[in-house]
Amino acid sequence: MGVRVIALAREEACEVVASCDRRAADGAGGVRGASVTGEPRLCALADAPDGVEVVVDFTSPSGALDALKWAVSRRIPLLVGTTGLDDGALRLMREGASRTAVLVAPNTSLGVAVLADAVARAARRLGASYACSIVEAHHDKKKDAPSGTAKRLASAARSGGGQLRDDQILAIRGGDVVGEHTVRFAGAGEYLEFTHRATSRDLFARGALRAARWLRGRAPGWYTLEDTLDNG
């Protein structure tokens, strides 16, 4: 993901001013709204240059917490695309949001943000008589199951009052599937399905850069990708 963020930054009117990975230290790349002027500097997170306006993290749960600590200490907005964050990590993220803007998005696709919004609205309108289920599929190298996106869609359905049991969130792993998520609402005599299929990982990089532009200069607080929909 870091490689694709760097590669697509020029097209998304962003400049990656530094990149940090396991070759230097667990951390994140700094994104500044401008055009790319050259290859980003590879460095340890602690040595990132001045001028960073947004931190974008696609690392690991431990790397995301390192990025949080760094961003909070400098009051720089943070976008976390890392998946597999546990409740403790999310609690620390929320605490950090009192000092800087934090947006946690296990899936940075614009389409998934729209899907989550639609799922919440559908659950609210269909009511508790429609049972909800989620089926997601990914490549066989994906570590977490269910995916962070499935959990996000589950949260959206439940926020709208949808009846969704944990055993109705199903994960499939195999092949080279980039990502597929289907949310079903089943009622008497009918069912309604919403499906999102990712065909390229570039959509996540583009979504992250779009969200980073939106996050730049935001006041401290806890944000979601859905917050960016009307201000893209």
Secondary structure by P-SEA (a helix, b strand, c coil): caaaaaaacccccccccccccccccbbbbbbccccccccccccccccccccccbbbbcccaaaaaaaaaaaaaacbbbbbccccccaaaaaaaaaacccbbbbbbccccaaaaaaaaaaaaaaaaacccbbbbbbbbbcccccccccaaaaaaaaaaaaaccccccccbbbbbcccccbbbbbbbbcccbbbbbbbbbccaaaaaaaaaaaaaaaccccccccccccccccc
